[in-house]
Amino acid sequence: MNELHRNLADRIVRHIRTSDMAEGQHLTEASLQDLLGISRQPIRSALAMLAEQGILERVPNKGYFLRNLVTRADSVVPSDETSEEGVYLRIADDRLSRLLPDRVSENDLMRRYGVSRPGLRRTLTRISAEGWIERNEGRGWTFAALIDSVDAYRECYELRQVIEVHGLRCPGFRLDRTVLADLRRRQEMVAEGGWQRLSQMELFETNSEFHEGLAALSGNRFLQNTVQKLNHLRRLVEYRQTLNITQVLGQNAEHLGILDALDAGDTARAADLMFEHLGRAKDRKARAEMF
């Protein structure tokens, strides 16, 4: 089995799960190309792999359609520590725990995690795309500065309170019912059992997609871009937060409350709830033991 195709298949499955796609949903190569940032040929191979495993159904001249994902997802998403997904999480945890130095070599990482060079490079390329490591001009890689202290974590939430609340109050903010319905569907999926099915990364992604989705409605491209960058910076410590299910469900309920206000057309109330939501998250999460 080609490792690249397997990795793409896993990413497609995560996208399906966090999007709460229904059986029969059409998956197109074009939409996945935008999502994955890769050419169509490997995507086509990954889709064929998922069809072989019964997750997708290929309909001649029409493409691929989702079948029953729930009963088969665990056979596709890797849990082994030496899988690319497992290595990614181990690097994230080791970096946050300061077990990895600022500069690392591929040889050292291959020995530490027991992976091949091609597999490691795909993982590092993914991390680079997320913004928390950069390839050196010579050899090796350098980790970017991240939120790795209580003070930095608290300051990030204080900045988010300013930016995201302002986004809801922007004159250009628009109530896009289609976007709001999609955000609600994902949040309700988490509340109705998704918190048990989704992985650490998938839970973080549903959280960040909620905040980025509302930022996109602000009409301010720079505000939206800033929210995305802050999500990248907080990614590592947030993975650990998803292990606290009470916390996950609490923030999920608060997300739904914000959406209730927006659906009622009360953007002022939604902005107030967002300020309170981020303030509570700061108080709950900015703890020394997380670092």
Number of C-alpha atoms within 10 A of each C-alpha: 6 10 13 17 20 21 21 21 23 20 19 20 19 20 18 17 22 23 19 17 17 14 14 13 13 16 18 16 17 11 10 19 16 11 12 14 9 12 13 16 12 18 22 19 17 22 27 19 19 22 17 12 14 15 23 24 20 18 9 7 6 10 15 23 19 20 19 14 18 11 8 13 18 12 9 18 19 16 14 10 15 16 20 24 18 16 23 19 18 15 20 20 17 13 18 19 13 12 10 15 10 13 15 17 13 16 13 11 17 15 10 11 17 14 18 14 13 11 18 21 15 16 21 22 15 14 18 17 12 15 17 20 21 17 16 13 7 6 11 14 18 17 19 14 11 20 22 18 17 17 12 14 19 19 15 17 22 15 14 21 20 12 18 24 24 18 23 26 16 15 11 12 18 14 16 12 11 9 15 18 13 15 23 19 16 22 27 17 17 23 17 10 10 18 20 11 14 18 19 16 19 20 23 23 20 22 24 18 18 22 20 19 18 24 26 21 20 23 17 15 11 12 18 21 14 16 23 19 14 17 22 19 21 20 22 23 23 20 20 17 18 21 14 10 12 10 15 18 16 14 18 20 17 18 22 18 17 20 23 16 17 20 17 10 12 13 21 14 17 23 21 15 19 23 21 15 19 21 16 15 16 19 11 11 18 19 14 9 8 15 14
